[in-house]
Amino acid sequence: MSPLEGRVVLITGAHGGLGAAAAQACARAGATVVLLGRKVPKLNRVYDALAQVGPEPLLYPLDLEGASADDYAELAQRIEAELGRLDGVLHCAADFAGLTPLAQTDPAVFARALHVNLTAPWWLTQACLPLLARSDDAAVVFVVDDAERVGNAYWGGYGLAQQGLEGLVRMLHAELSNSTVRVAGLRPGPMRTALRAKAYVEENDRAALDPTAYAASCVTLLSPAGATRRGQVWAPAPAAVGLTQLQ
């Protein structure tokens, strides 16, 4: 049996580098994937690719910046109505405007970074917890950046939010440790994504790998095998062979 056979998994930022790669890997592993993102044309391309390799996915366009707590409650209700269950949430969505000194950062840009990267993922998770709790084995996975690196100068609200995400993993794990809902963080290595390109010159960024190198790790954390990583922020070794990246 495939590791995610019969499971329903929600992926945010599903049209991005890691989000798209993880969505395809989850579909191949048997999951019905709920694709959440704000760029509809890109979401549609991911949808078409997933429909060819696994169960038909569910498309859910949503901009995390403007979504309210009620919007996330509606999302959970729709998943329950259309799919009847939810077994995993993978948070891949991220917002980063570029390296800027804090003193020169636009307050709106700073607030957006904190909200999209920290507040919104929690609001979505909170709305989905009752549905996740009905699963015999559910997982909430937050993709986090290297807190030591992005905690340095010029990373602004994004860097602060990433440190907050690690704290959220620890706190939520402690509160749900006796439940059927597992919480973990995934810290992939450097990846060739649009976000990273805002901080590094691509032609000189030899450390970055295709996001597909970490897609299998997403599947692991969402599957029963992820129980061994419960409460951890896992920094896996990249896979030697990845899937085709979706642009």
GILINKA-V481564 format. One record per run of one state. SS is the DSSP state (~ for helix, > for strand, _ for the rest). FROM is the first residue (numbers start at 0). TO is the last residue. Records with the same first field share a line. If there is no record, write none. Layout:
SS: FROM-TO ; FROM-TO
This chain:
_: 0-6 ; 12-15 ; 28-30 ; 37-38 ; 51-56 ; 61-67 ; 83-86 ; 91-100 ; 104-105 ; 132-136 ; 143-145 ; 150-154 ; 176-179 ; 186-189 ; 191-192 ; 197-200 ; 204-207 ; 209-209 ; 222-222 ; 229-231 ; 234-246
>: 7-11 ; 31-36 ; 57-60 ; 87-90 ; 137-142 ; 180-185 ; 190-190 ; 208-208 ; 232-233
~: 16-27 ; 39-50 ; 68-82 ; 101-103 ; 106-131 ; 146-149 ; 155-175 ; 193-196 ; 201-203 ; 210-221 ; 223-228
